[in-house]
Amino acid sequence: MTSKTWFITGTSTGFGRALTEALLARGDRVAATLRHPSALDDLAAAYGDRLWRAALDVSEPARVRDVVDAAFAALGRIDVIVSNAGYSLVGAAEEPTDEQVERQLDTNVLGSMTLARAALPHLRAQGGGHLMQFSSIGGQAAFPFVSVYNATKWAMEGFYEALAQEVAGLGIATTLIEPGGFRTDANTRSVDAAPALPAYAELRARTLAGFSAPIGDPARLATAVIAAADAPRPPRRLLLGTDAYDAVHASLSARLREVEAQKDTVSVTDHA
């Protein structure tokens, strides 16, 4: 297998770190971006110039574009762009402040969109590449008390659904990665929680306590993501985890039943 060059956001911990470690171990090059590049000093010492690092907060659009341009200038061809940086906002729809909602959208939606938009001219110029976007089980199935987070993932699902059709003829593949629950810091370090309003406090606590313990292994996720990128025809969606399959299957089945139930009434608005 010919080695690849990857660009990955959010590489300090979790999925980004696991993927970076796996890629370097197999001989690939990685342009790793994160807020504090010193978090990867150990990998830099082990792998030398196969690891390119840059400080990046994806909520800063101008900085995203500058770092993408710098990575392509430094490394030449980049085969795979992985948009991984993001976090969860916990709270009922009315609980977070406007600032919390804006920060969530700036990071999870606008940051991810900007990364794709910044990379596309380079991918077109080199004749192809692969855009991989971390979505979530919450990109296909919605859960209470993470409504704003759900909104960000559904937004990226729609963006990539359209983008895939726009670039299919340009040699550019796209993949939405949809993990279930994994044993990372996603439920601790990568969470912003809004204070609970009395009206929701009991239900919110009971609902969050009822979420099952994560069963996913980040190292196995990295292996699956790499295999998808290596595939001759990469999947447009990569569902990972039995919990993800169960939740997404149930959600889509329920939505399809609602569609079918209206089959005989939808024509009432058609022009006679």
Secondary structure by P-SEA (a helix, b strand, c coil): ccbbbbbbccccccaaaaaaaaaaaabbbbbccccccccaaaaaaaccccbbbbbbccccaaaaaaaaaaaaaacccccbbbcccccccccccccccaaaaaaaaacccaaaaaaaaaaaaaaaaaccbbbbbbcccccccccccaaaaaaaaaaaaaaaaaaaaacccccbbbbbbbbcccccccccccccccccccccaaaaaaaaaacccccccaaaaaaaaaaaaacccccccccccaaaaaaaaaaaaaaaaaaaaacccccccccc
